[in-house]
Amino acid sequence: MSIKGKAKEAAGYVKEEAYENGDSPESQRKAQEGRDLRNEGRIEDGKLPKTGKPGTEN
């Protein structure tokens, strides 16, 4: 596992959690950016991206 991949995954997780409950289009866009960043970090570390519905364990 790379430190860069872990940092991207952690930063994406924090950004997603911070904005996922917002109702504005801007909040939803930032939450999606967080999910994309998290998945980019997961792919760099050889893990599968999370594709389930946000807020679930799937």
C-alpha positions as CSV (number, residue, x, y, z in Angstrom):
1,M,0.0,0.0,0.0
2,S,1.3,3.4,-0.9
3,I,1.2,6.4,1.4
4,K,-0.1,8.5,-1.5
5,G,-3.0,6.1,-2.1
6,K,-3.9,5.9,1.6
7,A,-3.8,9.8,1.9
8,K,-6.1,10.1,-1.2
9,E,-8.5,7.6,0.2
10,A,-8.6,9.3,3.6
11,A,-9.0,12.8,2.2
12,G,-11.8,11.6,-0.1
13,Y,-13.6,9.9,2.7
14,V,-13.4,13.1,4.8
15,K,-14.6,15.3,2.0
16,E,-17.5,12.9,1.1
17,E,-18.6,12.7,4.8
18,A,-18.5,16.5,5.1
19,Y,-20.7,17.2,2.2
20,E,-22.9,14.2,1.6
21,N,-25.9,15.4,3.7
22,G,-26.1,18.8,2.0
23,D,-29.1,19.5,-0.2
24,S,-27.5,22.0,-2.6
25,P,-26.0,21.0,-5.9
26,E,-22.7,22.3,-4.8
27,S,-22.7,20.0,-1.7
28,Q,-23.6,17.0,-3.9
29,R,-20.8,17.9,-6.4
30,K,-18.2,18.1,-3.6
31,A,-19.4,14.8,-2.1
32,Q,-19.0,13.2,-5.5
33,E,-15.5,14.7,-5.8
34,G,-14.7,13.1,-2.4
35,R,-16.0,9.7,-3.6
36,D,-13.9,9.9,-6.7
37,L,-10.8,10.8,-4.8
38,R,-11.4,8.0,-2.3
39,N,-11.8,5.5,-5.1
40,E,-8.7,6.8,-6.9
41,G,-6.7,6.1,-3.8
42,R,-8.2,2.7,-3.4
43,I,-7.3,1.8,-7.0
44,E,-3.7,3.0,-6.5
45,D,-3.5,0.6,-3.5
46,G,-4.8,-2.3,-5.6
47,K,-8.3,-2.4,-3.9
48,L,-11.6,-2.4,-5.7
49,P,-13.4,1.0,-5.8
50,K,-16.5,1.4,-3.6
51,T,-19.5,1.4,-5.9
52,G,-22.3,1.0,-3.4
53,K,-24.8,3.6,-2.4
54,P,-23.2,6.3,-0.2
55,G,-24.0,5.8,3.5
56,T,-24.2,2.0,3.2
57,E,-21.7,-0.7,3.8
58,N,-22.4,-2.2,0.3
